[in-house]
Amino acid sequence: MITSDLDGARCTIILGPRFDFSCRSEFRAAYSKSPAGTAYWVDMSQVNYVDSAALGMLLLLRDHAGELSRITIRGCHGQPDQVLKIANFHRIFRFE
């Protein structure tokens, strides 16, 4: 399950325990209506599994956000953190 909250110029997206291909529509819906210039916080503190589709979804979010917006990934740990590090996402996104 994915929830999102748009608070001013920031959209917080909270991901459930699995961030995989089955989440694609729900993840896109979580950010697609955000206005230009929105900053995104992706809360992965509950995520214990990601697959390659999750990497693609994060890249689509980056494309949607544009160069002016920031994306921060928060609470990433375990298998998801290892996968994102192997994919060099720590160079593309900001992590907290």
mmCIF file as gemmi writes it, N, C-alpha and C atoms, coordinates in Angstrom:
data_model
loop_
_atom_site.group_PDB
_atom_site.id
_atom_site.type_symbol
_atom_site.label_atom_id
_atom_site.label_alt_id
_atom_site.label_comp_id
_atom_site.label_asym_id
_atom_site.label_entity_id
_atom_site.label_seq_id
_atom_site.pdbx_PDB_ins_code
_atom_site.Cartn_x
_atom_site.Cartn_y
_atom_site.Cartn_z
_atom_site.occupancy
_atom_site.B_iso_or_equiv
_atom_site.pdbx_formal_charge
_atom_site.auth_seq_id
_atom_site.auth_asym_id
_atom_site.pdbx_PDB_model_num
ATOM 1 N N . MET Axp A 1 ? 0.838 -1.184 0 1 0 ? 1 A 1
ATOM 2 C CA . MET Axp A 1 ? 0 0 0 1 0 ? 1 A 1
ATOM 3 C C . MET Axp A 1 ? 0.884 1.248 0 1 0 ? 1 A 1
ATOM 4 N N . ILE Axp A 2 ? 0.482 2.224 -0.785 1 0 ? 2 A 1
ATOM 5 C CA . ILE Axp A 2 ? 1.213 3.477 -0.893 1 0 ? 2 A 1
ATOM 6 C C . ILE Axp A 2 ? 0.279 4.609 -0.503 1 0 ? 2 A 1
ATOM 7 N N . THR Axp A 3 ? 0.763 5.483 0.361 1 0 ? 3 A 1
ATOM 8 C CA . THR Axp A 3 ? -0.006 6.678 0.7 1 0 ? 3 A 1
ATOM 9 C C . THR Axp A 3 ? 0.822 7.897 0.351 1 0 ? 3 A 1
ATOM 10 N N . SER Axp A 4 ? 0.129 8.994 0.087 1 0 ? 4 A 1
ATOM 11 C CA . SER Axp A 4 ? 0.847 10.23 -0.209 1 0 ? 4 A 1
ATOM 12 C C . SER Axp A 4 ? 0.119 11.391 0.443 1 0 ? 4 A 1
ATOM 13 N N . ASP Axp A 5 ? 0.891 12.427 0.723 1 0 ? 5 A 1
ATOM 14 C CA . ASP Axp A 5 ? 0.353 13.624 1.356 1 0 ? 5 A 1
ATOM 15 C C . ASP Axp A 5 ? 1.022 14.829 0.73 1 0 ? 5 A 1
ATOM 16 N N . LEU Axp A 6 ? 0.229 15.686 0.113 1 0 ? 6 A 1
ATOM 17 C CA . LEU Axp A 6 ? 0.755 16.912 -0.475 1 0 ? 6 A 1
ATOM 18 C C . LEU Axp A 6 ? 0.545 18.033 0.526 1 0 ? 6 A 1
ATOM 19 N N . ASP Axp A 7 ? 1.645 18.561 1.044 1 0 ? 7 A 1
ATOM 20 C CA . ASP Axp A 7 ? 1.606 19.608 2.055 1 0 ? 7 A 1
ATOM 21 C C . ASP Axp A 7 ? 2.384 20.805 1.53 1 0 ? 7 A 1
ATOM 22 N N . GLY Axp A 8 ? 1.679 21.753 0.948 1 0 ? 8 A 1
ATOM 23 C CA . GLY Axp A 8 ? 2.349 22.905 0.365 1 0 ? 8 A 1
ATOM 24 C C . GLY Axp A 8 ? 3.171 22.493 -0.837 1 0 ? 8 A 1
ATOM 25 N N . ALA Axp A 9 ? 4.462 22.736 -0.771 1 0 ? 9 A 1
ATOM 26 C CA . ALA Axp A 9 ? 5.356 22.431 -1.883 1 0 ? 9 A 1
ATOM 27 C C . ALA Axp A 9 ? 6.079 21.108 -1.704 1 0 ? 9 A 1
ATOM 28 N N . ARG Axp A 10 ? 5.595 20.255 -0.775 1 0 ? 10 A 1
ATOM 29 C CA . ARG Axp A 10 ? 6.241 18.962 -0.551 1 0 ? 10 A 1
ATOM 30 C C . ARG Axp A 10 ? 5.206 17.844 -0.624 1 0 ? 10 A 1
ATOM 31 N N . CYS Axp A 11 ? 5.559 16.798 -1.338 1 0 ? 11 A 1
ATOM 32 C CA . CYS Axp A 11 ? 4.737 15.601 -1.427 1 0 ? 11 A 1
ATOM 33 C C . CYS Axp A 11 ? 5.488 14.466 -0.742 1 0 ? 11 A 1
ATOM 34 N N . THR Axp A 12 ? 4.894 13.912 0.294 1 0 ? 12 A 1
ATOM 35 C CA . THR Axp A 12 ? 5.486 12.775 0.99 1 0 ? 12 A 1
ATOM 36 C C . THR Axp A 12 ? 4.797 11.509 0.496 1 0 ? 12 A 1
ATOM 37 N N . ILE Axp A 13 ? 5.593 10.565 0.039 1 0 ? 13 A 1
ATOM 38 C CA . ILE Axp A 13 ? 5.078 9.288 -0.446 1 0 ? 13 A 1
ATOM 39 C C . ILE Axp A 13 ? 5.586 8.207 0.504 1 0 ? 13 A 1
ATOM 40 N N . ILE Axp A 14 ? 4.646 7.501 1.143 1 0 ? 14 A 1
ATOM 41 C CA . ILE Axp A 14 ? 4.997 6.455 2.104 1 0 ? 14 A 1
ATOM 42 C C . ILE Axp A 14 ? 4.728 5.103 1.451 1 0 ? 14 A 1
ATOM 43 N N . LEU Axp A 15 ? 5.778 4.31 1.35 1 0 ? 15 A 1
ATOM 44 C CA . LEU Axp A 15 ? 5.686 3.012 0.683 1 0 ? 15 A 1
ATOM 45 C C . LEU Axp A 15 ? 5.469 1.894 1.686 1 0 ? 15 A 1
ATOM 46 N N . GLY Axp A 16 ? 4.778 0.851 1.239 1 0 ? 16 A 1
ATOM 47 C CA . GLY Axp A 16 ? 4.543 -0.325 2.075 1 0 ? 16 A 1
ATOM 48 C C . GLY Axp A 16 ? 5.728 -1.276 2.056 1 0 ? 16 A 1
ATOM 49 N N . PRO Axp A 17 ? 5.557 -2.486 2.558 1 0 ? 17 A 1
ATOM 50 C CA . PRO Axp A 17 ? 6.687 -3.411 2.726 1 0 ? 17 A 1
ATOM 51 C C . PRO Axp A 17 ? 7.313 -3.899 1.418 1 0 ? 17 A 1
ATOM 52 N N . ARG Axp A 18 ? 6.538 -3.934 0.329 1 0 ? 18 A 1
ATOM 53 C CA . ARG Axp A 18 ? 7.098 -4.355 -0.962 1 0 ? 18 A 1
ATOM 54 C C . ARG Axp A 18 ? 6.946 -3.211 -1.955 1 0 ? 18 A 1
ATOM 55 N N . PHE Axp A 19 ? 8.058 -2.831 -2.562 1 0 ? 19 A 1
ATOM 56 C CA . PHE Axp A 19 ? 8.053 -1.81 -3.604 1 0 ? 19 A 1
ATOM 57 C C . PHE Axp A 19 ? 8.509 -2.512 -4.872 1 0 ? 19 A 1
ATOM 58 N N . ASP Axp A 20 ? 7.529 -2.985 -5.645 1 0 ? 20 A 1
ATOM 59 C CA . ASP Axp A 20 ? 7.835 -3.793 -6.816 1 0 ? 20 A 1
ATOM 60 C C . ASP Axp A 20 ? 6.871 -3.465 -7.954 1 0 ? 20 A 1
ATOM 61 N N . PHE Axp A 21 ? 6.931 -4.249 -9.002 1 0 ? 21 A 1
ATOM 62 C CA . PHE Axp A 21 ? 6.143 -4 -10.204 1 0 ? 21 A 1
ATOM 63 C C . PHE Axp A 21 ? 4.654 -3.826 -9.913 1 0 ? 21 A 1
ATOM 64 N N . SER Axp A 22 ? 4.144 -4.524 -8.932 1 0 ? 22 A 1
ATOM 65 C CA . SER Axp A 22 ? 2.713 -4.44 -8.625 1 0 ? 22 A 1
ATOM 66 C C . SER Axp A 22 ? 2.303 -3.06 -8.11 1 0 ? 22 A 1
ATOM 67 N N . CYS Axp A 23 ? 3.258 -2.226 -7.741 1 0 ? 23 A 1
ATOM 68 C CA . CYS Axp A 23 ? 2.987 -0.888 -7.188 1 0 ? 23 A 1
ATOM 69 C C . CYS Axp A 23 ? 2.979 0.212 -8.24 1 0 ? 23 A 1
ATOM 70 N N . ARG Axp A 24 ? 3.243 -0.113 -9.483 1 0 ? 24 A 1
ATOM 71 C CA . ARG Axp A 24 ? 3.501 0.912 -10.491 1 0 ? 24 A 1
ATOM 72 C C . ARG Axp A 24 ? 2.37 1.935 -10.635 1 0 ? 24 A 1
ATOM 73 N N . SER Axp A 25 ? 1.139 1.5 -10.736 1 0 ? 25 A 1
ATOM 74 C CA . SER Axp A 25 ? 0.019 2.438 -10.907 1 0 ? 25 A 1
ATOM 75 C C . SER Axp A 25 ? -0.204 3.277 -9.658 1 0 ? 25 A 1
ATOM 76 N N . GLU Axp A 26 ? -0.154 2.636 -8.52 1 0 ? 26 A 1
ATOM 77 C CA . GLU Axp A 26 ? -0.37 3.324 -7.252 1 0 ? 26 A 1
ATOM 78 C C . GLU Axp A 26 ? 0.743 4.348 -6.98 1 0 ? 26 A 1
ATOM 79 N N . PHE Axp A 27 ? 1.988 3.994 -7.311 1 0 ? 27 A 1
ATOM 80 C CA . PHE Axp A 27 ? 3.107 4.91 -7.106 1 0 ? 27 A 1
ATOM 81 C C . PHE Axp A 27 ? 2.973 6.126 -8.022 1 0 ? 27 A 1
ATOM 82 N N . ARG Axp A 28 ? 2.651 5.895 -9.275 1 0 ? 28 A 1
ATOM 83 C CA . ARG Axp A 28 ? 2.484 7.013 -10.215 1 0 ? 28 A 1
ATOM 84 C C . ARG Axp A 28 ? 1.346 7.931 -9.772 1 0 ? 28 A 1
ATOM 85 N N . ALA Axp A 29 ? 0.26 7.356 -9.308 1 0 ? 29 A 1
ATOM 86 C CA . ALA Axp A 29 ? -0.867 8.171 -8.842 1 0 ? 29 A 1
ATOM 87 C C . ALA Axp A 29 ? -0.484 9.012 -7.63 1 0 ? 29 A 1
ATOM 88 N N . ALA Axp A 30 ? 0.476 8.532 -6.828 1 0 ? 30 A 1
ATOM 89 C CA . ALA Axp A 30 ? 0.885 9.243 -5.615 1 0 ? 30 A 1
ATOM 90 C C . ALA Axp A 30 ? 1.564 10.566 -5.917 1 0 ? 30 A 1
ATOM 91 N N . TYR Axp A 31 ? 2.191 10.692 -7.087 1 0 ? 31 A 1
ATOM 92 C CA . TYR Axp A 31 ? 2.906 11.931 -7.401 1 0 ? 31 A 1
ATOM 93 C C . TYR Axp A 31 ? 2.405 12.665 -8.635 1 0 ? 31 A 1
ATOM 94 N N . SER Axp A 32 ? 1.63 12.035 -9.47 1 0 ? 32 A 1
ATOM 95 C CA . SER Axp A 32 ? 1.323 12.595 -10.786 1 0 ? 32 A 1
ATOM 96 C C . SER Axp A 32 ? 0.526 13.897 -10.759 1 0 ? 32 A 1
ATOM 97 N N . LYS Axp A 33 ? -0.218 14.161 -9.728 1 0 ? 33 A 1
ATOM 98 C CA . LYS Axp A 33 ? -1.016 15.38 -9.674 1 0 ? 33 A 1
ATOM 99 C C . LYS Axp A 33 ? -0.321 16.525 -8.926 1 0 ? 33 A 1
ATOM 100 N N . SER Axp A 34 ? 0.917 16.321 -8.52 1 0 ? 34 A 1
ATOM 101 C CA . SER Axp A 34 ? 1.665 17.353 -7.803 1 0 ? 34 A 1
ATOM 102 C C . SER Axp A 34 ? 2.051 18.472 -8.767 1 0 ? 34 A 1
ATOM 103 N N . PRO Axp A 35 ? 1.965 19.719 -8.312 1 0 ? 35 A 1
ATOM 104 C CA . PRO Axp A 35 ? 2.318 20.84 -9.194 1 0 ? 35 A 1
ATOM 105 C C . PRO Axp A 35 ? 3.821 20.919 -9.463 1 0 ? 35 A 1
ATOM 106 N N . ALA Axp A 36 ? 4.172 21.651 -10.499 1 0 ? 36 A 1
ATOM 107 C CA . ALA Axp A 36 ? 5.588 21.871 -10.826 1 0 ? 36 A 1
ATOM 108 C C . ALA Axp A 36 ? 6.292 22.497 -9.63 1 0 ? 36 A 1
ATOM 109 N N . GLY Axp A 37 ? 7.534 22.112 -9.418 1 0 ? 37 A 1
ATOM 110 C CA . GLY Axp A 37 ? 8.317 22.665 -8.32 1 0 ? 37 A 1
ATOM 111 C C . GLY Axp A 37 ? 8.158 21.935 -7.004 1 0 ? 37 A 1
ATOM 112 N N . THR Axp A 38 ? 7.373 20.879 -6.991 1 0 ? 38 A 1
ATOM 113 C CA . THR Axp A 38 ? 7.16 20.111 -5.764 1 0 ? 38 A 1
ATOM 114 C C . THR Axp A 38 ? 8.432 19.368 -5.372 1 0 ? 38 A 1
ATOM 115 N N . ALA Axp A 39 ? 8.721 19.353 -4.086 1 0 ? 39 A 1
ATOM 116 C CA . ALA Axp A 39 ? 9.802 18.521 -3.544 1 0 ? 39 A 1
ATOM 117 C C . ALA Axp A 39 ? 9.173 17.212 -3.082 1 0 ? 39 A 1
ATOM 118 N N . TYR Axp A 40 ? 9.87 16.123 -3.258 1 0 ? 40 A 1
ATOM 119 C CA . TYR Axp A 40 ? 9.328 14.801 -2.92 1 0 ? 40 A 1
ATOM 120 C C . TYR Axp A 40 ? 10.159 14.144 -1.837 1 0 ? 40 A 1
ATOM 121 N N . TRP Axp A 41 ? 9.467 13.613 -0.843 1 0 ? 41 A 1
ATOM 122 C CA . TRP Axp A 41 ? 10.082 12.782 0.185 1 0 ? 41 A 1
ATOM 123 C C . TRP Axp A 41 ? 9.496 11.392 0.006 1 0 ? 41 A 1
ATOM 124 N N . VAL Axp A 42 ? 10.345 10.429 -0.279 1 0 ? 42 A 1
ATOM 125 C CA . VAL Axp A 42 ? 9.909 9.045 -0.443 1 0 ? 42 A 1
ATOM 126 C C . VAL Axp A 42 ? 10.321 8.3 0.821 1 0 ? 42 A 1
ATOM 127 N N . ASP Axp A 43 ? 9.336 7.931 1.625 1 0 ? 43 A 1
ATOM 128 C CA . ASP Axp A 43 ? 9.582 7.255 2.901 1 0 ? 43 A 1
ATOM 129 C C . ASP Axp A 43 ? 9.633 5.747 2.658 1 0 ? 43 A 1
ATOM 130 N N . MET Axp A 44 ? 10.837 5.185 2.794 1 0 ? 44 A 1
ATOM 131 C CA . MET Axp A 44 ? 11.031 3.753 2.581 1 0 ? 44 A 1
ATOM 132 C C . MET Axp A 44 ? 11.289 3.015 3.896 1 0 ? 44 A 1
ATOM 133 N N . SER Axp A 45 ? 10.931 3.614 5.004 1 0 ? 45 A 1
ATOM 134 C CA . SER Axp A 45 ? 11.227 3.009 6.307 1 0 ? 45 A 1
ATOM 135 C C . SER Axp A 45 ? 10.499 1.686 6.526 1 0 ? 45 A 1
ATOM 136 N N . GLN Axp A 46 ? 9.38 1.464 5.836 1 0 ? 46 A 1
ATOM 137 C CA . GLN Axp A 46 ? 8.631 0.216 5.988 1 0 ? 46 A 1
ATOM 138 C C . GLN Axp A 46 ? 8.963 -0.805 4.905 1 0 ? 46 A 1
ATOM 139 N N . VAL Axp A 47 ? 9.767 -0.418 3.933 1 0 ? 47 A 1
ATOM 140 C CA . VAL Axp A 47 ? 10.055 -1.277 2.782 1 0 ? 47 A 1
ATOM 141 C C . VAL Axp A 47 ? 11.126 -2.299 3.137 1 0 ? 47 A 1
ATOM 142 N N . ASN Axp A 48 ? 10.828 -3.568 2.849 1 0 ? 48 A 1
ATOM 143 C CA . ASN Axp A 48 ? 11.828 -4.621 3.076 1 0 ? 48 A 1
ATOM 144 C C . ASN Axp A 48 ? 12.207 -5.349 1.793 1 0 ? 48 A 1
ATOM 145 N N . TYR Axp A 49 ? 11.584 -4.959 0.658 1 0 ? 49 A 1
ATOM 146 C CA . TYR Axp A 49 ? 11.908 -5.595 -0.624 1 0 ? 49 A 1
ATOM 147 C C . TYR Axp A 49 ? 11.677 -4.62 -1.766 1 0 ? 49 A 1
ATOM 148 N N . VAL Axp A 50 ? 12.654 -4.524 -2.676 1 0 ? 50 A 1
ATOM 149 C CA . VAL Axp A 50 ? 12.489 -3.795 -3.934 1 0 ? 50 A 1
ATOM 150 C C . VAL Axp A 50 ? 12.977 -4.684 -5.071 1 0 ? 50 A 1
ATOM 151 N N . ASP Axp A 51 ? 12.436 -4.444 -6.251 1 0 ? 51 A 1
ATOM 152 C CA . ASP Axp A 51 ? 12.922 -5.143 -7.435 1 0 ? 51 A 1
ATOM 153 C C . ASP Axp A 51 ? 13.355 -4.109 -8.464 1 0 ? 51 A 1
ATOM 154 N N . SER Axp A 52 ? 13.724 -4.564 -9.646 1 0 ? 52 A 1
ATOM 155 C CA . SER Axp A 52 ? 14.208 -3.637 -10.667 1 0 ? 52 A 1
ATOM 156 C C . SER Axp A 52 ? 13.131 -2.66 -11.115 1 0 ? 52 A 1
ATOM 157 N N . ALA Axp A 53 ? 11.867 -3.056 -11.047 1 0 ? 53 A 1
ATOM 158 C CA . ALA Axp A 53 ? 10.777 -2.146 -11.408 1 0 ? 53 A 1
ATOM 159 C C . ALA Axp A 53 ? 10.742 -0.944 -10.462 1 0 ? 53 A 1
ATOM 160 N N . ALA Axp A 54 ? 11.081 -1.161 -9.201 1 0 ? 54 A 1
ATOM 161 C CA . ALA Axp A 54 ? 11.123 -0.057 -8.237 1 0 ? 54 A 1
ATOM 162 C C . ALA Axp A 54 ? 12.168 0.97 -8.649 1 0 ? 54 A 1
ATOM 163 N N . LEU Axp A 55 ? 13.303 0.505 -9.158 1 0 ? 55 A 1
ATOM 164 C CA . LEU Axp A 55 ? 14.336 1.424 -9.634 1 0 ? 55 A 1
ATOM 165 C C . LEU Axp A 55 ? 13.786 2.271 -10.783 1 0 ? 55 A 1
ATOM 166 N N . GLY Axp A 56 ? 13.103 1.621 -11.689 1 0 ? 56 A 1
ATOM 167 C CA . GLY Axp A 56 ? 12.502 2.342 -12.809 1 0 ? 56 A 1
ATOM 168 C C . GLY Axp A 56 ? 11.463 3.355 -12.354 1 0 ? 56 A 1
ATOM 169 N N . MET Axp A 57 ? 10.673 2.991 -11.358 1 0 ? 57 A 1
ATOM 170 C CA . MET Axp A 57 ? 9.654 3.916 -10.852 1 0 ? 57 A 1
ATOM 171 C C . MET Axp A 57 ? 10.29 5.149 -10.216 1 0 ? 57 A 1
ATOM 172 N N . LEU Axp A 58 ? 11.386 4.962 -9.502 1 0 ? 58 A 1
ATOM 173 C CA . LEU Axp A 58 ? 12.081 6.114 -8.913 1 0 ? 58 A 1
ATOM 174 C C . LEU Axp A 58 ? 12.658 7.008 -10.009 1 0 ? 58 A 1
ATOM 175 N N . LEU Axp A 59 ? 13.141 6.419 -11.092 1 0 ? 59 A 1
ATOM 176 C CA . LEU Axp A 59 ? 13.643 7.224 -12.202 1 0 ? 59 A 1
ATOM 177 C C . LEU Axp A 59 ? 12.51 7.981 -12.903 1 0 ? 59 A 1
ATOM 178 N N . LEU Axp A 60 ? 11.342 7.367 -13.004 1 0 ? 60 A 1
ATOM 179 C CA . LEU Axp A 60 ? 10.183 8.065 -13.569 1 0 ? 60 A 1
ATOM 180 C C . LEU Axp A 60 ? 9.766 9.232 -12.678 1 0 ? 60 A 1
ATOM 181 N N . LEU Axp A 61 ? 9.848 9.045 -11.363 1 0 ? 61 A 1
ATOM 182 C CA . LEU Axp A 61 ? 9.555 10.147 -10.447 1 0 ? 61 A 1
ATOM 183 C C . LEU Axp A 61 ? 10.548 11.277 -10.676 1 0 ? 61 A 1
ATOM 184 N N . ARG Axp A 62 ? 11.815 10.929 -10.845 1 0 ? 62 A 1
ATOM 185 C CA . ARG Axp A 62 ? 12.842 11.948 -11.109 1 0 ? 62 A 1
ATOM 186 C C . ARG Axp A 62 ? 12.527 12.705 -12.399 1 0 ? 62 A 1
ATOM 187 N N . ASP Axp A 63 ? 12.107 11.997 -13.43 1 0 ? 63 A 1
ATOM 188 C CA . ASP Axp A 63 ? 11.731 12.653 -14.69 1 0 ? 63 A 1
ATOM 189 C C . ASP Axp A 63 ? 10.541 13.585 -14.481 1 0 ? 63 A 1
ATOM 190 N N . HIS Axp A 64 ? 9.567 13.137 -13.718 1 0 ? 64 A 1
ATOM 191 C CA . HIS Axp A 64 ? 8.382 13.955 -13.434 1 0 ? 64 A 1
ATOM 192 C C . HIS Axp A 64 ? 8.752 15.196 -12.628 1 0 ? 64 A 1
ATOM 193 N N . ALA Axp A 65 ? 9.629 15.036 -11.668 1 0 ? 65 A 1
ATOM 194 C CA . ALA Axp A 65 ? 9.996 16.144 -10.777 1 0 ? 65 A 1
ATOM 195 C C . ALA Axp A 65 ? 10.77 17.229 -11.517 1 0 ? 65 A 1
ATOM 196 N N . GLY Axp A 66 ? 11.51 16.869 -12.531 1 0 ? 66 A 1
ATOM 197 C CA . GLY Axp A 66 ? 12.298 17.848 -13.262 1 0 ? 66 A 1
ATOM 198 C C . GLY Axp A 66 ? 13.531 18.271 -12.482 1 0 ? 66 A 1
ATOM 199 N N . GLU Axp A 67 ? 14.311 19.13 -13.061 1 0 ? 67 A 1
ATOM 200 C CA . GLU Axp A 67 ? 15.573 19.54 -12.454 1 0 ? 67 A 1
ATOM 201 C C . GLU Axp A 67 ? 15.381 20.481 -11.27 1 0 ? 67 A 1
ATOM 202 N N . LEU Axp A 68 ? 14.281 21.197 -11.209 1 0 ? 68 A 1
ATOM 203 C CA . LEU Axp A 68 ? 14.089 22.185 -10.151 1 0 ? 68 A 1
ATOM 204 C C . LEU Axp A 68 ? 13.636 21.559 -8.829 1 0 ? 68 A 1
ATOM 205 N N . SER Axp A 69 ? 13.092 20.383 -8.906 1 0 ? 69 A 1
ATOM 206 C CA . SER Axp A 69 ? 12.587 19.732 -7.697 1 0 ? 69 A 1
ATOM 207 C C . SER Axp A 69 ? 13.637 18.803 -7.115 1 0 ? 69 A 1
ATOM 208 N N . ARG Axp A 70 ? 13.496 18.551 -5.825 1 0 ? 70 A 1
ATOM 209 C CA . ARG Axp A 70 ? 14.392 17.611 -5.151 1 0 ? 70 A 1
ATOM 210 C C . ARG Axp A 70 ? 13.609 16.382 -4.737 1 0 ? 70 A 1
ATOM 211 N N . ILE Axp A 71 ? 14.315 15.273 -4.732 1 0 ? 71 A 1
ATOM 212 C CA . ILE Axp A 71 ? 13.738 14.027 -4.235 1 0 ? 71 A 1
ATOM 213 C C . ILE Axp A 71 ? 14.643 13.538 -3.123 1 0 ? 71 A 1
ATOM 214 N N . THR Axp A 72 ? 14.053 13.277 -1.955 1 0 ? 72 A 1
ATOM 215 C CA . THR Axp A 72 ? 14.786 12.735 -0.819 1 0 ? 72 A 1
ATOM 216 C C . THR Axp A 72 ? 14.194 11.382 -0.473 1 0 ? 72 A 1
ATOM 217 N N . ILE Axp A 73 ? 15.056 10.387 -0.373 1 0 ? 73 A 1
ATOM 218 C CA . ILE Axp A 73 ? 14.635 9.049 0.033 1 0 ? 73 A 1
ATOM 219 C C . ILE Axp A 73 ? 14.995 8.903 1.493 1 0 ? 73 A 1
ATOM 220 N N . ARG Axp A 74 ? 13.981 8.588 2.29 1 0 ? 74 A 1
ATOM 221 C CA . ARG Axp A 74 ? 14.169 8.536 3.736 1 0 ? 74 A 1
ATOM 222 C C . ARG Axp A 74 ? 13.949 7.128 4.269 1 0 ? 74 A 1
ATOM 223 N N . GLY Axp A 75 ? 14.73 6.761 5.279 1 0 ? 75 A 1
ATOM 224 C CA . GLY Axp A 75 ? 14.514 5.518 6.015 1 0 ? 75 A 1
ATOM 225 C C . GLY Axp A 75 ? 14.855 4.244 5.27 1 0 ? 75 A 1
ATOM 226 N N . CYS Axp A 76 ? 15.636 4.33 4.228 1 0 ? 76 A 1
ATOM 227 C CA . CYS Axp A 76 ? 15.982 3.14 3.442 1 0 ? 76 A 1
ATOM 228 C C . CYS Axp A 76 ? 16.987 2.278 4.217 1 0 ? 76 A 1
ATOM 229 N N . HIS Axp A 77 ? 16.715 0.981 4.284 1 0 ? 77 A 1
ATOM 230 C CA . HIS Axp A 77 ? 17.577 0.064 5.041 1 0 ? 77 A 1
ATOM 231 C C . HIS Axp A 77 ? 17.492 -1.341 4.434 1 0 ? 77 A 1
ATOM 232 N N . GLY Axp A 78 ? 18.375 -2.217 4.861 1 0 ? 78 A 1
ATOM 233 C CA . GLY Axp A 78 ? 18.329 -3.628 4.462 1 0 ? 78 A 1
ATOM 234 C C . GLY Axp A 78 ? 18.471 -3.842 2.966 1 0 ? 78 A 1
ATOM 235 N N . GLN Axp A 79 ? 17.72 -4.799 2.441 1 0 ? 79 A 1
ATOM 236 C CA . GLN Axp A 79 ? 17.786 -5.164 1.031 1 0 ? 79 A 1
ATOM 237 C C . GLN Axp A 79 ? 17.539 -3.97 0.115 1 0 ? 79 A 1
ATOM 238 N N . PRO Axp A 80 ? 16.514 -3.134 0.379 1 0 ? 80 A 1
ATOM 239 C CA . PRO Axp A 80 ? 16.311 -1.979 -0.497 1 0 ? 80 A 1
ATOM 240 C C . PRO Axp A 80 ? 17.532 -1.057 -0.554 1 0 ? 80 A 1
ATOM 241 N N . ASP Axp A 81 ? 18.159 -0.806 0.578 1 0 ? 81 A 1
ATOM 242 C CA . ASP Axp A 81 ? 19.334 0.06 0.609 1 0 ? 81 A 1
ATOM 243 C C . ASP Axp A 81 ? 20.476 -0.556 -0.194 1 0 ? 81 A 1
ATOM 244 N N . GLN Axp A 82 ? 20.666 -1.86 -0.069 1 0 ? 82 A 1
ATOM 245 C CA . GLN Axp A 82 ? 21.725 -2.543 -0.824 1 0 ? 82 A 1
ATOM 246 C C . GLN Axp A 82 ? 21.479 -2.447 -2.322 1 0 ? 82 A 1
ATOM 247 N N . VAL Axp A 83 ? 20.232 -2.672 -2.748 1 0 ? 83 A 1
ATOM 248 C CA . VAL Axp A 83 ? 19.904 -2.608 -4.175 1 0 ? 83 A 1
ATOM 249 C C . VAL Axp A 83 ? 20.123 -1.2 -4.715 1 0 ? 83 A 1
ATOM 250 N N . LEU Axp A 84 ? 19.682 -0.184 -3.969 1 0 ? 84 A 1
ATOM 251 C CA . LEU Axp A 84 ? 19.852 1.191 -4.43 1 0 ? 84 A 1
ATOM 252 C C . LEU Axp A 84 ? 21.33 1.587 -4.484 1 0 ? 84 A 1
ATOM 253 N N . LYS Axp A 85 ? 22.127 1.092 -3.553 1 0 ? 85 A 1
ATOM 254 C CA . LYS Axp A 85 ? 23.569 1.373 -3.593 1 0 ? 85 A 1
ATOM 255 C C . LYS Axp A 85 ? 24.232 0.693 -4.787 1 0 ? 85 A 1
ATOM 256 N N . ILE Axp A 86 ? 23.881 -0.564 -5.049 1 0 ? 86 A 1
ATOM 257 C CA . ILE Axp A 86 ? 24.449 -1.279 -6.191 1 0 ? 86 A 1
ATOM 258 C C . ILE Axp A 86 ? 24.11 -0.559 -7.499 1 0 ? 86 A 1
ATOM 259 N N . ALA Axp A 87 ? 22.903 0.005 -7.559 1 0 ? 87 A 1
ATOM 260 C CA . ALA Axp A 87 ? 22.457 0.724 -8.758 1 0 ? 87 A 1
ATOM 261 C C . ALA Axp A 87 ? 22.967 2.172 -8.796 1 0 ? 87 A 1
ATOM 262 N N . ASN Axp A 88 ? 23.789 2.552 -7.803 1 0 ? 88 A 1
ATOM 263 C CA . ASN Axp A 88 ? 24.346 3.906 -7.703 1 0 ? 88 A 1
ATOM 264 C C . ASN Axp A 88 ? 23.283 4.991 -7.553 1 0 ? 88 A 1
ATOM 265 N N . PHE Axp A 89 ? 22.158 4.657 -6.972 1 0 ? 89 A 1
ATOM 266 C CA . PHE Axp A 89 ? 21.116 5.648 -6.755 1 0 ? 89 A 1
ATOM 267 C C . PHE Axp A 89 ? 21.503 6.66 -5.68 1 0 ? 89 A 1
ATOM 268 N N . HIS Axp A 90 ? 22.5 6.344 -4.879 1 0 ? 90 A 1
ATOM 269 C CA . HIS Axp A 90 ? 22.964 7.306 -3.882 1 0 ? 90 A 1
ATOM 270 C C . HIS Axp A 90 ? 23.667 8.488 -4.555 1 0 ? 90 A 1
ATOM 271 N N . ARG Axp A 91 ? 24.011 8.334 -5.818 1 0 ? 91 A 1
ATOM 272 C CA . ARG Axp A 91 ? 24.593 9.438 -6.585 1 0 ? 91 A 1
ATOM 273 C C . ARG Axp A 91 ? 23.519 10.293 -7.256 1 0 ? 91 A 1
ATOM 274 N N . ILE Axp A 92 ? 22.347 9.717 -7.455 1 0 ? 92 A 1
ATOM 275 C CA . ILE Axp A 92 ? 21.272 10.404 -8.171 1 0 ? 92 A 1
ATOM 276 C C . ILE Axp A 92 ? 20.311 11.097 -7.208 1 0 ? 92 A 1
ATOM 277 N N . PHE Axp A 93 ? 20.016 10.438 -6.095 1 0 ? 93 A 1
ATOM 278 C CA . PHE Axp A 93 ? 19.022 10.93 -5.148 1 0 ? 93 A 1
ATOM 279 C C . PHE Axp A 93 ? 19.687 11.313 -3.831 1 0 ? 93 A 1
ATOM 280 N N . ARG Axp A 94 ? 18.996 12.114 -3.098 1 0 ? 94 A 1
ATOM 281 C CA . ARG Axp A 94 ? 19.447 12.483 -1.751 1 0 ? 94 A 1
ATOM 282 C C . ARG Axp A 94 ? 18.841 11.472 -0.759 1 0 ? 94 A 1
ATOM 283 N N . PHE Axp A 95 ? 19.666 10.977 0.152 1 0 ? 95 A 1
ATOM 284 C CA . PHE Axp A 95 ? 19.211 9.992 1.132 1 0 ? 95 A 1
ATOM 285 C C . PHE Axp A 95 ? 19.333 10.575 2.547 1 0 ? 95 A 1
ATOM 286 N N . GLU Axp A 96 ? 18.367 10.249 3.364 1 0 ? 96 A 1
ATOM 287 C CA . GLU Axp A 96 ? 18.406 10.613 4.79 1 0 ? 96 A 1
ATOM 288 C C . GLU Axp A 96 ? 18.212 9.356 5.607 1 0 ? 96 A 1
